[in-house]
Amino acid sequence: MIRLFLLFIVNLFYQALQGQIINGGFETSQSGTKAAYWAGKTYTLQVVLDSNGKSYTDSVVYDKSLYSITSSKVHSGSKALELRNAYNFTKSQSMPGVAFASNDTNGFVGFTNTYIPVTSNPDALKFYCVYLPKQADTALVQIKVFDASMNEIGTGLRKIETGVPDWESITVPVEYSSVADAAYVQVSFASAMEGNSISLGTVLFVDDVELLNFTSMDADPMLNPINVFPNPSAGNVKMTIQKNVKVSDVFLVNMGGQVITVQPSSEGVYWTNNLDDGIYIVVAKGTNLFYRYKLVVKR
């Protein structure tokens, strides 16, 4: 019950971006087992002709398809993404299942087709997953943000290093290296990491993929009675509430849904110290009042 309440709180703090991930719930398919607007990574297989003209290809062992949609395990709706590993014995090469969000309904993997147009800078990537790894496999989730000139201006990465047996919500914050406006994003999921353990039998299920843009009130104090300073912060933050605003509770929520209660040090003044790096939502509640503000902690 507590976990559901925390998830409900977090859900209040974001709005869907225009230029959203298309078919993030994998409900629309093409070619039966492939998701529209999603593309699987392709691997080059060697083909050899013998003296009789008979062809031989690389010897590859698959644990089902590298990339497909499934109805056997879903978070919502009737379909989800399923990624598995394979192994090329001819080249002694492991092959993780990798999928990219695409702007092409046929899932063609090309230079431009894995770049999704957006109209504002995303703060995070959110999705639900189940991860069933074999041995020491580690799943990898990445989001990259580009400006109109295709310069990379932001990145987010999440390694899933342990099993996730039941559907779990995961948020990957985007860290920006530039103040430029975002024009495109690239999103990818992999059932294992290149160069690490890649085992047959590992499977990653993904569902309900979306970009998040956290709402923050305008800087005008008439619209936002919370003054958060400094922001970004190195871990110590002072929050001041306007005197004419009656607030009963102030707390922070991190991207994992954890609530950090903040006690006032004096009337209308709240301090919190030693916060871990990440994105937080500062919340001030009162009678018929609900204010929120995004806080970034980065050392």
N, C-alpha and C positions, 0 to 999 in steps of 0.2 A: 504493500500500500504506500509506504514511504517512497519507494523507488518510482512508482507511477506519478506521485505528486511532484517529485523533482523533475522528471521528464516533462511534466505539464508546465512547470515553471520555465524550463529552458525553451520550450516551444513557443512561449509568449514573446521571446526576445528576437526573433528573426522574421524576415519577410523574404519571400521568394524573389529572386532576381529576374528581371526581364532578360531574355537570352539564356534561358534555363537549359539544363541537360535534357535533351529530348529522349523520351522513352526511358526515363530513369527508373521506372518500375518494371521494365522488360515485358510489358503486356503485349506489345506489337511485335510480331515476328515476321521474318522473311526466310524463305527456303525451309520452313518447317522447324528447324532446330536452332536457327540463328536469330538474334534480336535485331530488329530494325534500328538504325542509327547507332549501332555498336559494331566495332571492328575487332577481330581477333588478330594477334600478331602472326605473321606468316614466316615460315622457315624455309630456306632453300634446301631442297633435297637433290642429291646427285643422281643422275641417270646415265648408265653406261650401256653401250651396245657391244655385244660380243661379235665374233667373226661371222656368226650365223644371223646376225641382225636381231637377236633376242635382247630385250632391254632388261636391265637390272637397276633397281633403285636402292637407296639407303635402307638398311634394316632398322626400322623404327618400331618400338613397342609403345603402344598407347594404353592408357588407363581411361577408356572411353575417349570422348573428344576433348581436345585442349580447351575449347571454348564453345559453350552451347547454352541454351536456355532449358530450364527444367520446371516441371510442375510438381515434383516429388517433395520439394522443400522450399517454401516461400514464406516471406514475412507478411506480405499483403497481396491482394489480388490472386492471380492463378499462376504466375510465372516469376522466375528469378534467374539470375546469371549463375552459371556453374563453370568453374575453372579447374582443370586438372593438369598433371604433369605427364611428360612422355620422355623417352630416352632413345637417342640415335646411336645404335651400337656401331655402325659403320664409322662414324666420326667421333665416337666416344664423347658425345655431347648431350647434356641434359637439356630438356626443353620445357620450361614452365609455361603454363597457360596464362596468356596475357590478353586483356581486352581494353580497348580505348573507346571513350565516348566519341561519337562521330556526328558530322552534320550531313552525312550521306545515308539515305535510307537503306542502301544495299550493303552497307558495311564494308565498303572498299577502303583498304588501307593505302592512303596516299599522303603526300606532304601537307596538303591543305585540308584534307577531310577529317583529320583528328583535332582540328582547331575550331572550337565552338565560339561563335561571336557572343559577346556580352555587352551590355550597355552601362554597367557600373562595376566597381571593383568588388569582387567577392571577398568576404571575410573568412570563409571556411567552406569545406566540403563535408557534407554529412551523408552517411549511408548506414545500412544495417547489414550485418554479416554473420555467418557461421563459418568457423575455420576448424578443419579436422586434419591437422598435420601428421605426417609420419616422420619419425626420427627428429632431426633438428630443423626441419623446414620453417621458413619465415615468409609470410605473405608481405607484399609491398603495395602500398597505395600512394599515388602521387597526384598532385595538382600543380600545374605551372600556369602562370598568368603572364600575358604578353601585351605590349602596347600596340598601337596601330602600325608601327614599323617593324613588328615582330621581335622587339627586344624583350628579353625576359625581365619582368619587373617584380615578380613575386613567386614564391614556391611554398608548398606544403608537403610533408612526407610523413607517413605513418608505417612503421614496421609492426606486424602482428606476429609476435615471437612465441606466443603460447596458444594453445587451443582455445577456441570459443565455441563451446558445445551447443549453446542456444543463441537465438537471435539477439544481437546486442547492437545498440546504437553507438556509432563512432563518429567523432567530429575531428577533422583535420584542419587546424587553423592555417591561414596563409600569412606568411611573413613577407613584407614588401621591402625591396631595396631601392625603390624609386617612388616619387609622388605622381608619376605619370598616370593618366587614365587607362584603365584596362580596356582592351578591344577583343581579346581572345583568351580562352582557357583551354588547357589540355589536361584530361583526366584519364588515369590508367589504373588498372587493378592487375596484380600478378599473384598466382597461387604459390610462387616461391621466388627467391631472389637469385639472379645470376651470380655465379661465383660461390654460392652457399649450397647447403644441402638441398637437393631437388629430388624428391622420392616419389616413386610410383605409389598411388594410393592416397596421396594428399589431395584434399578438395577444398576449395573456397567458394562459398555461396554468397552472393551479393544481391541486395534488393533496395529499392526506394532511395536512389541516388539523387542528391540535389545540392545546389549551391546555396549558401546562406549569406545574407547581408544583414548584419545585426542593426536593429533600429537604435538610433541615439537621438535624443532630443536636440533641438537647435540650441546654439550657444547663447541665445538671448535669455537672460535670467528670468524674464517673464514667462518663457516657455519651459525652461529647465531650472528648477529650484535647487539642483544639486551641483555643487562646485567640487570637482575631483581634481586634486593637485598633488604631485605632478602627474601628468598623463601624456605620454608613456611614463612609467615609473620603474625604478630599480628595485621595488619591493615594499617600500614604505609609502603609504598614501594617507592624505588628509581629506576628509569629506565634510563639507560644510553645507548645512541646510538653511535656507532663508528663514528669517525669524517669523515671517507671516505664514509659513507653511507648517502645519501640524503633522508630524511624522511619528508613527508608533514603532516602526521597525526599520532597521537598515541592515542589509546583508549582501553578500557577494555570491554569485554562482559561477563556478568554473565550467569548462567545456565537458567535463565528465558528469555534470549534474550535481556536484557536491555543493552544499550550502555552507558558507562561512559567515557566522553571525558576528556583527560588529556592535560593541557597546559604546555609548557616548562617553567621552572624557569630560565634556562640559555641555551646556545646553546648545544643541544644534551642531556640535562638533564631534566628529568620529575619526578615530585613527585605526589603521590596521598595518601591521608590520610583517616583514619577512615572507611576503607572498612569493610563491614559485612563479617562474616565467610562464606566460600564457595570456590568454584573453579571458577577461572576467566581465560579468554584467553586474553593475552596482544597482541595487534595488532599494528604493525608499517607499514604504507603505504607510498609509494613514487612512482615516475614514473617507471612503470614496476617492482615495488618491492612490496612484500607482505610477511611480516615476522610475525610469531606468536609464542607464548610461554605460557605454562601453569603456572598459579600462584595459589598457595594454601594459603588461609587466615584462620588461626585457632588460637584462643586465648587460 
